[in-house]
Amino acid sequence: VCGAPHARMLFGIDYIGRMYGDYATRLAAQPPERRDDPVGDWQAGRLARFGCPWDDTLATEMMTGQWTIDPTPPWMQFPLDLPFTPVRYLPFNGPTAVPDWVHEPPKRPRVCLTLGMTAREVLGGDLFSTAQMLQALAELDIELVATLDAGQLAELDTLPDNVRVTDFVPLNDLLPSCSAIVHHGGAGT
């Protein structure tokens, strides 16, 4: 529409591509007099702010880009008729010192507990009770590595004996030594 090439960069499964494909198919199946297109109206309004005209023939391209950069493994992708450029995820946590104990074989099964950073940094707190989770795992014969910050630690009365606390440790370094992970299901985890 504006003459510039554009791509989408996914961070997970392409729900937008899937939903828009279903939407466009259902819209095209409607009789012409019933083809109200609220998505097209929304796009036209957004483009008008930049002085670009809306073109119905470019609707799919406007929603899904001219191509998509996709880090999702092929077995997790939706079967979409869209141009994709596959890329492989490479973990990078910035310059981080990894504690020596991470690379030592654990004496008991090691379990990682991570609640992610988004809830802490963006939402102002965890979505779950850290104390209740630690208590639920306290009786297990495991080494529980809990990634907790100072605020989360301050909310705890006691720390079970099987818990090792660290504020942050790169998961790509920690997880190879773990038997399991307890997490919140976030995009970065």
GIMO-V946140 format. One line per field, one symbol per residue. ss: DSSP state (~ for helix, > for strand, _ for the rest). phi: phi as a letter, one per 40 degrees, with the letter a starting at -180 (. if undefined). psi: psi as a letter, one per 30 degrees, with the letter a starting at -180 (. if undefined). Layout:
ss: ???
phi: ???
psi: ???
This chain:
ss: ______>>>_____~~~~~~~~~~~~~~~__~~~___~~~~~~~~~~~_______~~~~~~~~~__>>>>___~~~_______>>>_____________~~~~_____>>>>>>___~~~~________~~~~~~~~____>>>>>>__~~~~~________>>>>____~~~~~~~__>>>>______
phi: .cgbcabbbcbaccccdcccdccccccccccdcbccbccccccdcccddbgbccbdcbdccccbgcabcbccddcbcccbcbcbbcbbcbcabgcbcccdcccccccbdcbcbbbgbccccbcgiccbcccccccccccccbcccbcbcccccccccbbdccbbbacaadcccccdcbcabbacgcccc
psi: effkkklkjlgakieeeeeeeeeeeeeffkkefghkieeeeeeeeeeefggklkjffgeeeeeglflkjjgkkeffkkjkikkkjklkkjkkgajkkkkefefkkkflkkkkjkglfeeeeefgllfljeeeeeeffefkiljjjkjkleeeeffkelklfgkkkkekkkefeeefgkflkklfglef.
